[in-house]
Amino acid sequence: MLLRRIWTTAVAALAVLAGLALPALAHVTINPGSAEKGGWAKLAFRVPNERDDASTTKLVVTFPKDHPLPFVSVKPVPGWKAELTEGKLPQPIVSDDGDKVTESVLKVTWSGGKIEPGQFQEFEVSVGPLPKDVDSIAFPAEQTYSGGEVVNWADAPKTDGTEAEHPVPTLKLVAAGGEGHGSMSMPAAQPSAAVAKQVSVAVAPSSSSSSSDGTARIMGVAGIVVGLVGAAIGLLGWRRRRPAS
C-alpha cells in the first residue's frame, strides 16, 4: 500500500515537471517577446523539432501587411539559405515619416538545413522601425519536416485564455522606455533598399548550429523520477527487513 502511494506521488511529480519542461520545446516563438514601439529590434524565431522520426528542413515566416516593416535583414545561419520575398501591399501605408509605402517584405524563407530530433534552431532578423499604433504584431510561421508534414503556427489566442494548439508567434509592442527588450535606438546595420528586396545566403553546414538543451531538460526530469522510484523501493525494503515490535 505504501509503495502504491509513493509510486502515485512519483507519477504526479513527473507530470508536473514535464508540464514545466515541455512547453519550452513545443512551439515556434519570438525571442525576445517584446520590443519598443517605433524602435528597431533584433528578433530570433526559435524553432524546436517536435518529431522523433523527422527533421525540420524549412521555415517560412509571414510578415504583417497591415503594419509593414520598412527594413528587414537576416543574420546568416550556417547550413541554411535565407530568402526575403517582397510584394505589393493590399493598400498603401503612410509611414511615420509621411512616406507612402506600397511594397514591403511579405515573408522570409529559411531552407537547406536540418534541425534534428531533440534540437532547436534560432533564425535572427533585424527589423524596424516597429509600428507605434498597435500593441502587438503576429508572424505566422510554417514549419516543414523531412517527411513532408507542414505545421502552421497561425492560431490566434483563445478567448477563454487557454493556449491555442498552434499559437502564432507574436511580438508584444510597448511604449518607449517600457518593458520592451531587444530594441535598438538606432539600427546596427540598416540594409539598403536592394538588400531589403531579396537576400539569399548560403553557408557551409555546421554541426554546432543547433542546440539540444530540450533533451537536457527531459533527461533532468527523468533523473528526478528515477530517484523517486529508487527511494520508494528502498523504503519498501527497509519496512520488510524491520523486526516486528
N, C-alpha and C positions, 0 to 999 in steps of 0.2 A: 504493500500500500504506500509505504514511504517512497519507494523507488518510482512508483507511478506519479506521485505528486512532484517529485524532483524532476522527472522527465517532462512533465507538463510545463513546469516552470522554465525549463531549458528551451523547449519549443517556443514558448511565448516570448522569451528573450531573443531568440533567433528572429522571430517575426518582427519585433520592434527594431532590432539592429539592422535587419535587411531593409526595412522601410526607410531607415535613415540613410543607408548607404546607396541604395539603388536609384533613387530619384536623380542623383547627380550624374548617373550614367545614361538615363533614359531618354533625354530629349536633346534636340538641337537648340542651343541657346546663344544669346549675345552676351559677351563679356567685355567691359562691364555692362551692367544692366541699365545704367542711366548716364545721361550727359546733359550739359548745359544748353539751353535754348540759344540759338544764334551763334553757337561756337563751332569749333572743329573737334572731331573726335577720332580716335583710333579704336576700331571695333574688331573683336575677334568672334567669328562664328565657330563655336565649339561643337564638333560633330563626333559623338560616340558611335562605335559599331555595336549594334544590338543583336547581331546574329552570330550563332556559334558555327555555322556552316557556310558563311559567305563573307566577302569583304566589301566595304564601301568603295565604290570606284568613281562616283561623280556626285557633285553637289551643285545645285542651281539655286541661287538666291535672287528673289524678285525684289526690286526696289520700288518705293512708293511713287505713284504717278500724280496723286493729288497734292503731295508735298515733295516735289522732286529735289534731289540733292545736286547742286550745280557741279561739284567736283568730286570725283571718286577715283581713287588709285588703290592698287592692290600690292601687298607685300609678297614677293616670291616665296613659294613653298617648295622645298626640294622634292623633285619627283612629280610635281603637278604642273599642269598648264592652266593659266587663268585667262579668260576672255571676257571683256566687257562688251555688252550689246547695247547700243544706243538707238533710240527711236523717237518718233513724234509723240507728244503728249496728247491726250484726248482734247484738251483745250489749253491755250497758252496760260502761263502763270507769270504774274508780275513779282519779281524778286524784291527783297527789302531795299535794294539799291534803285529800284524803279525800272530795271531791265525786264523786257519781255522774254520769257523762256519758252521756247517751242519744242525743244528736244532735250532729252535727258538720258542718263543711264537707266535702262529698264531691267537689266539683270546682269549678274556675274556668274560665270560657269567655271568650276574647277574640275578638271578631269585628268586622266592619265596615271594617277597614283593609286595607292591602296591603303585603306585603313583596315587592318586585320582584326579578327575577333579579339575582344579584350583590350582594344586600344582606342584612342581617340586622337583627333587632329584639330588644330585651330587654323582658321583661314582669316587673315587680318586684312582690313581695309582702312584707308583714311578717307573720311568724308566731311563735307561741310560746304557752306555754312548750314547748320541744322535749322529747321523752321522755328519760328518764335511763337506761332499762334496755335500750337497743338501741344498736348501733354504726352503724347506717345506716337511712335510710328512703328508699323509692323513690317517684317521682312519674311514673307512666306518662302519656305525652302523645300526643295525636292532632293531626297537622298536616294541614290540608286545603288543597288547591291549587285555583286558579280553574277548572281543567278537571274538577274533581270527584274527583281522586285523594286518598286519605286514607292517610297514612303513620303507622303505630302504633309509637311509640318505647316498647316494653314488653318487649324481650328481656332476660332475666336473664343475668348474666355466665356465660361458658362455663367448664366445669370444668377445661379444659386451659389456661386463662389467656389464650386468644386473645379478641379483641373480637367481640362479637355483631354481627349485621348492623344491627340497630336497637336499640342499648343503651338501657335505661331510664334516664332522668335520676335520679341517686342522690345524696343528701346524706349525707356521712360525719359521724358524730357523735363528738366527742372529749371527754375529761374536761375539766372547767373548768380554765382556765389552761393547756390543752394547745395543740395546733397549729391550733385552730379559727380561722376568720376570718369576719368579718361578724356575729358575735354581739354582742348588746347586753345590758348588765347590767340595764337596765330598758327597757320598750317606749317608743319615742319618742312614739307616739300610739296608745294602746290603744283599739281600736274598741268601741263599745257593743254590747250583745247584738243590738240591732236591725240595726246595720250589719253584724255578723258573719253574719246570716242571709241577707241579699241586698244586693248592691251593683250598681248599674247606672250606668256612667259613659259619657257621650258627649261628645267634644271635637271641635272643628273640625279637619279634616285639616291636617297639616303635612308639607311635603316634606322636612324635616330630621329626621324621626323615625327614619329608618333610615340605617345607615352602609354603606359599601361597602369596608371595609378588606380583605375577602376578595379583591376584584378587584385591589387594590393588591398583595397577596401574589402572585397569579398573574402580574401584569404584571412583577413583580420577577424571578420565575423565568424568564419568557420573555426578559427582557433579558439575564440571565446566559447563557442558551443561545445567543442571537443573538451575543453577544460571543465565545463559544467557537467557533461556526461561522465567524465572521469571522476569528478568529485562525488557524483551520485553513486557510482559503482563502489568507490572506496568506502563511503558511508554505509552502504548496504553490507559490505564485507565485514566492517567493524561491528555492526549490530549482530551479525551471525556469530562472530567469534567471542562476543562479550559474555562472560559467565553469568548464569542466572543468579539473581539475588535471593 
